[in-house]
Amino acid sequence: MKICIIYHSETGNTHHVAQHIASAFDAQLVEVTDTASYNRLTRFFVLCKMARCEEKTLIEPASVDISGYDLIVFGSPVWAFKPTPVIHAIIDGLKGCMGKPAVAFLTHGGRPGQSDETFKKWIEERGMVPVAITDIHCTDIENEKTTKDLIALVQSSIKV
Ligand SMILES: Cc1cc2nc3c(=O)[nH]c(=O)nc-3n(C[C@H](O)[C@H](O)[C@H](O)COP(=O)(O)O)c2cc1C
């Protein structure tokens, strides 16, 4: 069973969770970053507006070929109650994704809003099958039970 974890993380929380899953399953980790430049003063508001409007941004890598994997795990922070423009852009840029089962997780500060349903919609739009979507409060990132639960969720998605 080959698992590819594709994630975006600005301040490390989502990265941390992605690493836990990667270690548990010996999975491939792909970090996607934003290559656009932003004004330092307006950055937060611009990013929130882009996320809220479900926009995409310039990313590196621009595309990932996932045809060789059996399960894809997406990880994203919540921005303005949605997954980020980075994760939206990479979902849009995937190659070989048709029919692939996908698990998604979000990390957030307490108000995930419409992130789950938005993630599900983007995954389905690319012809993938959303098997499970979950969110994790940033204060639970180091919580052993949260990590175990997430690993169990991925494990159960393998059997689907
Ligand atoms: C631009 C921005 C917008 C955010 N919007 C939300 C939000 O709407 N709801 C929420 O619960 N947390 C929000 N947060 C907090 C992040 O979702 C949370 O800290 C997350 O774990 C960060 O992940 P990272 O460390 O992987 O970047 C926001 C953070 C940023 C920087």
Ligand as a Chemical Component Dictionary entry (heavy atoms), coordinates in Angstrom:
data_LIG
# 
_chem_comp.id                   LIG 
_chem_comp.type                 NON-POLYMER 
_chem_comp.pdbx_formal_charge   0 
_chem_comp.three_letter_code    LIG 
# 
loop_
_chem_comp_atom.comp_id 
_chem_comp_atom.atom_id 
_chem_comp_atom.alt_atom_id 
_chem_comp_atom.type_symbol 
_chem_comp_atom.charge 
_chem_comp_atom.model_Cartn_x 
_chem_comp_atom.model_Cartn_y 
_chem_comp_atom.model_Cartn_z 
_chem_comp_atom.pdbx_ordinal 
LIG C1  C1  C 0 -4.382  33.724 7.465  1  
LIG C2  C2  C 0 -4.889  32.844 8.600  2  
LIG C3  C3  C 0 -6.243  32.620 8.728  3  
LIG C4  C4  C 0 -6.730  31.746 9.732  4  
LIG N1  N1  N 0 -8.074  31.509 9.808  5  
LIG C5  C5  C 0 -8.552  30.622 10.735 6  
LIG C6  C6  C 0 -9.962  30.319 10.808 7  
LIG O1  O1  O 0 -10.793 30.809 10.046 8  
LIG N2  N2  N 0 -10.366 29.416 11.750 9  
LIG C7  C7  C 0 -9.496  28.829 12.632 10 
LIG O2  O2  O 0 -9.935  28.033 13.467 11 
LIG N3  N3  N 0 -8.153  29.077 12.568 12 
LIG C8  C8  C 0 -7.663  29.956 11.639 13 
LIG N4  N4  N 0 -6.307  30.220 11.575 14 
LIG C9  C9  C 0 -5.390  29.456 12.455 15 
LIG C10 C10 C 0 -4.767  28.266 11.709 16 
LIG O3  O3  O 0 -5.746  27.487 11.041 17 
LIG C11 C11 C 0 -4.027  27.316 12.675 18 
LIG O4  O4  O 0 -3.105  28.025 13.451 19 
LIG C12 C12 C 0 -3.337  26.189 11.889 20 
LIG O5  O5  O 0 -3.043  25.111 12.763 21 
LIG C13 C13 C 0 -2.051  26.680 11.238 22 
LIG O6  O6  O 0 -1.455  25.594 10.540 23 
LIG P1  P1  P 0 0.092   25.606 10.111 24 
LIG O7  O7  O 0 0.900   25.810 11.375 25 
LIG O8  O8  O 0 0.319   24.289 9.496  26 
LIG O9  O9  O 0 0.275   26.748 9.153  27 
LIG C14 C14 C 0 -5.822  31.105 10.615 28 
LIG C15 C15 C 0 -4.444  31.369 10.488 29 
LIG C16 C16 C 0 -3.977  32.227 9.495  30 
LIG C17 C17 C 0 -2.491  32.497 9.383  31 
# 
loop_
_chem_comp_bond.comp_id 
_chem_comp_bond.atom_id_1 
_chem_comp_bond.atom_id_2 
_chem_comp_bond.value_order 
_chem_comp_bond.pdbx_ordinal 
LIG C1  C2  SING 1  
LIG C2  C3  SING 2  
LIG C2  C16 DOUB 3  
LIG C3  C4  DOUB 4  
LIG C4  N1  SING 5  
LIG C4  C14 SING 6  
LIG N1  C5  DOUB 7  
LIG C5  C6  SING 8  
LIG C5  C8  SING 9  
LIG C6  O1  DOUB 10 
LIG C6  N2  SING 11 
LIG N2  C7  SING 12 
LIG C7  O2  DOUB 13 
LIG C7  N3  SING 14 
LIG N3  C8  DOUB 15 
LIG C8  N4  SING 16 
LIG N4  C9  SING 17 
LIG N4  C14 SING 18 
LIG C9  C10 SING 19 
LIG C10 O3  SING 20 
LIG C10 C11 SING 21 
LIG C11 O4  SING 22 
LIG C11 C12 SING 23 
LIG C12 O5  SING 24 
LIG C12 C13 SING 25 
LIG C13 O6  SING 26 
LIG O6  P1  SING 27 
LIG P1  O7  DOUB 28 
LIG P1  O8  SING 29 
LIG P1  O9  SING 30 
LIG C14 C15 DOUB 31 
LIG C15 C16 SING 32 
LIG C16 C17 SING 33 
# 
